[in-house]
Amino acid sequence: MAADAPQYPARTPEELAAQKRRNVWLALLLVAFLVLAFVITITRIRDGIYWSMPEHESDIVSKPDPNFVPFDDREAEPPLSEAAEAATEGDAEVPEASDE
């Protein structure tokens, strides 16, 4: 089986040096491209360009609610009365409060 393997001509030192130079330049170009893509991505995210694109205008999470108040700063809502709770569960009418 070893006799069936193709025989490649031996490379000269000049050919090996040229191949190494090409490989180094390809590696540098690849790294430069990755750095460029990273910088562009970070810049676009920081500047908010992504969220101002037309296809993202309808996203719920794309723009924060300007009236958002964290849970810690909200005032508690008063509890519902029993009549109001019954009305929310079914079709019962809520009696109006008297001014007595």
N, C-alpha and C positions, 0 to 999 in steps of 0.2 A: 504494500500500500504506500509506503514512503516513496517509492519510485514514481507513483502517479501524481505526486504533489508538484505543482508548477514551480519551476526554478526562475527566480527573479534575479536580474543582474545586480551585482553589488553596487551600491551607491558610492560615488566619490565623496571625499570630504567637502568639496564645494557644493555638491547637491544637498548634502545633509545640513550644511550651514544655511543654504538658501531656504530649505524647508523649515528650519528652526526660526529664521527671521519672519517668514510668512505666518507661522503659527503664533509668534509673539504679537505681530500686528493684528491678527484676527482676534486674539484674546483682548488686546487693548481696545479694539473697536467694539467688541461685545460689552466690555465693562463700561465704556463711554456711553453706549446706547442705554444700558440699564440705569446708569446715573441720570441721564437725560430724562428717561421715562419717569423715574422716581421724582425728580425735581418738578417736572410738569404736573404730575399727579398731586403732589403735596401743594403746589401753588394753586391749582384749580380748586382743591378742597378748601384751602384756607380762604381764598377769595370768594367762595360760594358760587362759582360759575356753574358747578354741577346742578345746584338747586334752582338756578334761574333759567335752565334750559326748558323749552316749551313742553317737552314730553314729561317733565317732572312737576309742572305747575299744579297738577291736580292731586299730587301725593299728599296724604294726610300728614305724614311725618316730615315733609320737606321743609315746611316753615313752622317754627315754634309759635305757639299761641301767645300773642302779646299780653293777654290778660291772665296768663297762667300764674297761679299762686301756689306755692308748695303746700303740702298737707299740713305742715307744722304751723303755718301762719293763718290758716283758715279758721273761721269761727264755726262752731258746731251748730248745726241746724236744730231747731227745737223738735222734740219727738212728736210724732203724729198722735192725735187723739184716737181713742178707740173707734169713734164713728168714722174718722178719716181713714183709718186702717181698713175698716170694713168696706168702705167705698172703693179703695184701691184694689181690694181683693175681688169684689163683685160689682153688681150694678146698684148697690144700695145708695140712697141719697144721703148726703151729709146734712144734718140739721144745722140751721144757722144759729150763731151764738146770740144770746139775748143780752141786752144792756142793763141787766138788773143790778 
